[in-house]
């Protein structure tokens, strides 16, 4: 097998691979703009709420360690 035929074979494999990727992406059911905005807002709200909750828990444990174990 020559260098040229090996390169051509690899090139065809890459083109086939790219074609398969495009075919799969055409099968995807994409979200509408409204659904994407709704879900993005939902993720932001949940993330902020969890950050606040975990911040309070961290603050409480910090106070507990300082007051009980370190003697204030």
C-alpha positions as CSV (number, residue, x, y, z in Angstrom):
1,X,0.0,0.0,0.0
2,X,1.4,3.3,-1.0
3,X,1.4,6.5,1.1
4,X,-1.0,8.2,-1.3
5,X,-3.7,5.4,-1.1
6,X,-3.4,5.3,2.7
7,X,-3.9,9.1,2.9
8,X,-6.9,8.9,0.5
9,X,-8.5,6.1,2.6
10,X,-8.1,8.2,5.8
11,X,-9.6,11.2,4.0
12,X,-12.7,9.2,2.9
13,X,-13.1,7.8,6.5
14,X,-13.0,11.4,7.9
15,X,-15.6,12.5,5.3
16,X,-17.8,9.6,6.1
17,X,-17.5,10.3,9.8
18,X,-18.5,14.0,9.3
19,X,-21.4,12.9,7.2
20,X,-22.6,10.5,9.9
21,X,-22.3,13.4,12.5
22,X,-24.5,15.6,10.3
23,X,-27.0,12.8,9.8
24,X,-27.3,12.3,13.5
25,X,-27.7,16.0,14.2
26,X,-30.6,16.2,11.8
27,X,-32.4,13.6,13.9
28,X,-32.1,15.7,17.1
29,X,-35.3,17.4,18.3
30,X,-34.0,20.9,19.2
31,X,-35.7,23.0,21.9
32,X,-37.7,26.0,21.0
33,X,-36.3,29.4,22.1
34,X,-39.0,29.7,24.7
35,X,-38.2,26.2,26.2
36,X,-34.5,27.0,26.2
37,X,-35.1,30.3,28.0
38,X,-37.4,28.7,30.5
39,X,-35.0,25.9,31.3
40,X,-32.0,28.3,31.5
41,X,-33.9,30.5,34.0
42,X,-35.0,27.4,36.0
43,X,-31.3,26.2,36.3
44,X,-30.2,29.7,37.4
45,X,-32.9,29.9,40.0
46,X,-32.2,26.5,41.4
47,X,-28.5,27.1,41.4
48,X,-28.8,30.4,43.3
49,X,-31.3,28.9,45.8
50,X,-28.9,25.9,46.4
51,X,-26.0,28.3,46.8
52,X,-27.9,30.3,49.4
53,X,-28.9,27.1,51.3
54,X,-25.4,25.7,51.2
55,X,-24.0,29.1,52.3
56,X,-26.3,29.1,55.4
57,X,-25.3,25.5,56.2
58,X,-21.6,26.3,55.9
59,X,-22.0,29.4,58.1
60,X,-23.8,27.3,60.7
61,X,-21.1,24.6,60.7
62,X,-18.4,27.3,60.9
63,X,-20.1,28.9,63.9
64,X,-20.6,25.4,65.5
65,X,-16.9,24.6,65.1
66,X,-15.8,28.0,66.4
67,X,-18.1,28.0,69.4
68,X,-18.0,24.4,70.5
69,X,-14.6,23.0,69.4
70,X,-12.5,26.1,69.4
71,X,-14.1,27.8,72.4
72,X,-15.4,30.9,70.6
